[in-house]
Amino acid sequence: MTTAEPTPKIRMFGAQWCGDCRRTKAQLDGLGLDCEYIDLEQDVDAADVARDISGRTNIPVVVYPDGSHHVEPSNDDVAAKLRELTLI
């Protein structure tokens, strides 16, 4: 018997004060996707992780299961990537 590798989650780095973060989180939540939300106000060290991923200090940073990412994506950008990954 083999066990399947767990499917990587979508990870989103953001903060409550960020309007784009609230919008993107609402989109992902509304789609019912398994998403790990990393609150940069609660985990200040995670800001370094987000910057290392994106090369920028802008948020939100959305990291997809295939390892690609978006920085400050529009809802259309997120939806297109999710369709590409057949997550929606």
C-alpha positions in Angstrom: 0.0 0.0 0.0 1.4 3.4 -1.0 0.4 6.7 0.5 -0.1 9.7 -1.8 1.9 12.8 -1.2 -0.2 15.5 0.3 -1.2 18.1 -2.1 0.5 21.4 -1.4 -1.7 24.2 -0.2 -2.0 27.6 -1.6 -0.2 30.0 0.7 -1.0 33.6 1.0 1.0 36.2 2.9 -1.0 39.2 3.8 -2.2 41.7 6.5 -5.6 42.8 7.6 -4.8 46.5 6.9 -4.1 45.7 3.2 -7.2 46.0 1.0 -5.8 43.8 -1.7 -5.0 41.1 0.9 -8.6 41.2 2.2 -10.0 41.0 -1.4 -7.7 38.1 -2.4 -8.4 36.2 0.8 -12.1 36.7 0.4 -11.8 35.3 -3.2 -9.9 32.2 -2.1 -12.2 31.6 0.9 -15.3 32.1 -1.3 -14.0 29.4 -3.7 -13.6 27.0 -0.7 -9.9 26.3 -1.5 -7.5 24.9 1.1 -5.4 28.0 1.7 -2.8 28.7 4.4 -3.1 32.3 5.3 0.1 33.8 6.9 -0.7 37.0 8.7 2.3 39.2 8.6 1.2 41.2 11.6 1.1 38.1 13.7 4.2 36.5 12.2 6.7 39.3 11.4 9.4 36.9 10.4 7.1 35.7 7.6 7.6 39.1 5.9 11.2 38.0 5.1 9.8 34.7 3.7 7.4 36.6 1.4 10.1 39.0 0.3 12.4 36.1 -0.5 9.7 34.4 -2.6 8.6 37.5 -4.5 11.7 39.7 -4.5 9.5 42.6 -3.4 7.9 44.0 -0.3 4.4 44.3 -1.8 1.5 42.1 -0.5 -0.4 40.0 -0.9 2.0 37.3 -2.1 0.1 34.2 -3.2 2.1 31.0 -3.7 0.5 28.2 -5.7 0.9 24.5 -5.3 3.1 24.4 -8.4 5.6 26.8 -6.8 4.7 29.8 -8.9 3.5 33.0 -7.2 1.6 36.3 -7.7 2.3 39.6 -6.0 -0.7 41.9 -5.6 -2.8 39.9 -8.1 -6.1 40.9 -9.5 -9.1 38.5 -9.0 -8.8 37.7 -12.7 -5.1 36.8 -12.3 -5.9 34.5 -9.4 -8.8 32.9 -11.2 -6.8 32.3 -14.3 -4.0 30.6 -12.3 -6.5 28.4 -10.4 -8.1 27.3 -13.7 -4.6 26.5 -15.1 -4.0 24.3 -12.1 -7.5 22.8 -12.4 -8.3 23.9 -8.8 -11.5 25.6 -10.0 
